[in-house]
Amino acid sequence: MSYSTIVTLVLGKTPTDRQGVASTAVALSDNLGTAFGAGVSGVAVAASQATTGAPDTGLAVAFGLTVGLGLLDALVAIRRLPPGRSPRSGDAPRP
């Protein structure tokens, strides 16, 4: 839901001569996040399946990690805003 918005914000705030680097950084972070997320979730589900015979606990752990990291990311993003700014101050470029 937020990927296109993130790319638009990043490229909108990046000088024209650095947009290739910014676009590559966003794509790299997306790929690494997908790979590590799938790997960690897979380990949690496999460990649950091996110990209890059901993947339920592993799925709950994977979901909990996803929610926890999402909340942590949101907190970091809010704290990195310039002073006196709020997330709703209209920084997104207009289409």
C-alpha positions in Angstrom: 0.0 0.0 0.0 2.8 2.4 0.7 5.5 1.4 -1.9 4.5 3.8 -4.6 4.1 6.6 -2.1 7.6 6.0 -0.7 9.2 6.0 -4.1 7.4 9.2 -5.0 8.5 10.9 -1.8 12.1 9.7 -2.1 12.4 10.8 -5.7 10.6 14.1 -5.0 13.0 15.0 -2.3 16.1 13.9 -4.2 18.1 16.3 -6.5 17.7 15.4 -10.1 21.4 14.3 -10.5 21.0 11.8 -7.6 17.6 10.2 -8.5 19.2 7.1 -9.9 21.0 6.4 -6.7 17.9 7.1 -4.7 15.8 4.8 -6.9 18.4 2.0 -6.6 18.5 2.4 -2.8 14.7 2.1 -2.6 14.7 -1.0 -4.8 17.6 -2.6 -2.9 15.9 -2.1 0.5 12.6 -3.5 -0.9 14.5 -6.6 -2.2 16.4 -7.1 1.0 13.3 -6.6 3.2 11.4 -9.2 1.1 14.2 -11.7 1.2 14.9 -11.4 5.0 11.2 -11.3 5.8 10.5 -14.5 3.9 13.6 -16.1 5.4 12.8 -15.3 9.0 9.2 -16.1 8.6 10.1 -19.4 7.0 12.4 -20.3 9.9 9.7 -19.5 12.5 7.1 -21.6 10.7 9.5 -24.5 10.1 10.7 -24.4 13.8 7.0 -24.4 14.9 6.2 -27.3 12.6 9.2 -29.3 13.8 8.5 -28.8 17.5 4.7 -28.8 17.8 3.6 -30.4 14.5 1.6 -27.4 13.5 2.7 -24.1 11.9 0.3 -22.0 14.1 2.9 -20.7 16.6 5.4 -19.9 13.8 2.8 -18.0 11.9 1.9 -16.0 15.0 5.6 -15.2 15.6 6.1 -14.2 12.0 3.0 -11.9 12.1 4.1 -10.5 15.5 7.6 -9.7 14.1 6.1 -8.0 11.1 3.8 -5.8 13.2 6.5 -5.0 15.7 9.0 -4.0 13.0 6.3 -1.9 11.2 5.6 0.0 14.4 9.3 0.5 15.0 9.7 1.8 11.5 6.8 4.2 11.9 8.3 5.5 15.2 11.7 6.0 13.5 10.1 7.8 10.6 8.1 10.1 12.8 11.2 10.9 14.9 13.2 11.8 11.8 10.7 14.5 10.7 12.2 18.0 10.8 11.2 20.0 14.0 7.7 21.6 13.7 6.5 19.2 11.0 3.9 16.6 11.3 3.3 13.6 9.0 0.2 15.3 7.6 1.8 18.6 6.6 1.4 17.9 2.9 5.0 16.9 2.0 3.8 14.5 -0.7 4.2 15.9 -4.2 0.9 16.4 -6.1 0.3 14.2 -9.2 
